[in-house]
Amino acid sequence: MPEVTVYGYDGGPLPAAVAEATLLVGGARHLDGVSSDAERVVMGSLSAAVERISIHDGSVAVVASGDPGFFGIVRALRRAGLDPVVRPAVSSVASAFARLGLPWDDAVVVSAHGRDGGLRRAINVCRAYPKVAVLTGPGAEPPALAAGLQGWQRRVVVASQLGTASERLTGPEGDWTEPNVAIVLARDVADGPAGWLAGGVRPPDGWALPEDAFRHRASMITKAEVRAVALAHLRPAPGMLVWDVGAGSGSVAVECGRFGAAVVAVDRDPASADLVRANAAQHGVDVRVVTGAAPAVLADLPDPDAVFVGGGGPDVLAAVLGRGPAQVVAAYAAVEPVGPAADALTAAGYTTGGAQLQTNRLVEIAGRHRLAATNPVTLVWGAR
Ligand SMILES: C[S@@+](CC[C@H](N)C(=O)[O-])C[C@H]1O[C@@H](n2cnc3c(N)ncnc32)[C@H](O)[C@@H]1O
């Protein structure tokens, strides 16, 4: 097995030991300053480089940016069965926050690399969380990130070529260059509270919260038990965008936000906007509120991953299905829309299900208990 040492590069001088290796691997800019006659593999394809390293008989110096153990080459080397020694430099994420003078133990770090929806996931994390570092790359450049954040109150700072003479902090439309990391901040949040768990993403401390956890108009709130089943089918998580259409109090939107999803709450009633904002603030989540009647108002929104339809007719459900979310849940107090909704989901290619939920809540009355009936609600859901 080759002896592999991975050196992090943050613009500072590399250790003299790098030049003693019999194989050098790294980006052109990393290897530029290394004076050695050893064979060089200039990194293009990661898999080709790892393959070459694996068959080398001797010592290998791999030079990679920042901390190679953080979204870097160390994972690929270990997967190939190698056992590298790692000499990290300062991660670009740590440097970028340092340049802004900000703490970052409360920041979410997301990689926008990869063709499997990396940029989309990164945008949704930036929509959901107040302090995010995005590892950008080809196909996921800062302007595309900024474009996805339109409609959300965010400031994007691009930190380019950290540690070099060409280092700069710019906006997403400025003269940024590769490589760069984008720091995305909610306008009103620079420093989060001191915590004990790094990373900014954490599961909610409870869900399917009681109705009195939300400001709402009488009876215009999805009951906790119904919300529980709806959330199970919506499956909100970091990286997703959820629409809550006919949001009312925004109880579903807020709960999805508590699971780390980006959320848009839509309601035609302007009074609902205030309720949703108050509930979002109360629960410490960021919900974008759109006041207007669906389906028209949905046209300008970014495509959702999951949609809760709490209000609106068949035209609203049809418009939602036209946007192809992976999960849809619609709630109905009346029975008439149920069959057509199930048919519409099935016709749109969803695996469809539904259930009428009617709970009898335990209440105490004069030292005894009775079971008080709540109104039945039918949920119709689809997944694909
Ligand atoms: C039963 S409430 C939803 C309750 C909500 N899920 C909650 O937990 O608070 C229905 C809401 O849908 C809204 N609504 C109905 N039709 C709509 C439409 N076409 N576009 C937007 N909002 C609509 C109403 O204003 C109302 O606030």
PDBQT file of the ligand as one rigid body, heavy atoms in Angstrom, charges set to zero:
ROOT
HETATM    1  C1  LIG A 401     -58.949  25.332   6.968  1.00  0.00    +0.000 C 
HETATM    2  S1  LIG A 401     -57.930  26.692   6.775  1.00  0.00    +0.000 S 
HETATM    3  C2  LIG A 401     -56.345  25.966   6.849  1.00  0.00    +0.000 C 
HETATM    4  C3  LIG A 401     -55.821  25.810   8.220  1.00  0.00    +0.000 C 
HETATM    5  C4  LIG A 401     -54.362  25.698   8.310  1.00  0.00    +0.000 C 
HETATM    6  N1  LIG A 401     -53.816  24.483   7.748  1.00  0.00    +0.000 N 
HETATM    7  C5  LIG A 401     -53.919  25.843   9.747  1.00  0.00    +0.000 C 
HETATM    8  O1  LIG A 401     -53.466  24.885  10.361  1.00  0.00    +0.000 OA
HETATM    9  O2  LIG A 401     -54.050  26.938  10.265  1.00  0.00    +0.000 OA
HETATM   10  C6  LIG A 401     -58.091  27.089   5.067  1.00  0.00    +0.000 C 
HETATM   11  C7  LIG A 401     -57.362  28.357   4.601  1.00  0.00    +0.000 C 
HETATM   12  O3  LIG A 401     -57.272  28.311   3.182  1.00  0.00    +0.000 OA
HETATM   13  C8  LIG A 401     -57.371  29.623   2.653  1.00  0.00    +0.000 C 
HETATM   14  N2  LIG A 401     -57.782  29.472   1.249  1.00  0.00    +0.000 N 
HETATM   15  C9  LIG A 401     -58.895  28.874   0.787  1.00  0.00    +0.000 A 
HETATM   16  N3  LIG A 401     -58.912  28.889  -0.569  1.00  0.00    +0.000 NA
HETATM   17  C10 LIG A 401     -57.762  29.486  -0.970  1.00  0.00    +0.000 A 
HETATM   18  C11 LIG A 401     -57.187  29.783  -2.249  1.00  0.00    +0.000 A 
HETATM   19  N4  LIG A 401     -57.783  29.447  -3.389  1.00  0.00    +0.000 N 
HETATM   20  N5  LIG A 401     -55.976  30.401  -2.264  1.00  0.00    +0.000 NA
HETATM   21  C12 LIG A 401     -55.355  30.738  -1.114  1.00  0.00    +0.000 A 
HETATM   22  N6  LIG A 401     -55.866  30.498   0.095  1.00  0.00    +0.000 NA
HETATM   23  C13 LIG A 401     -57.037  29.870   0.175  1.00  0.00    +0.000 A 
HETATM   24  C14 LIG A 401     -58.360  30.313   3.580  1.00  0.00    +0.000 C 
HETATM   25  O4  LIG A 401     -58.157  31.715   3.606  1.00  0.00    +0.000 OA
HETATM   26  C15 LIG A 401     -58.020  29.657   4.947  1.00  0.00    +0.000 C 
HETATM   27  O5  LIG A 401     -57.110  30.459   5.669  1.00  0.00    +0.000 OA
ENDROOT
TORSDOF 0
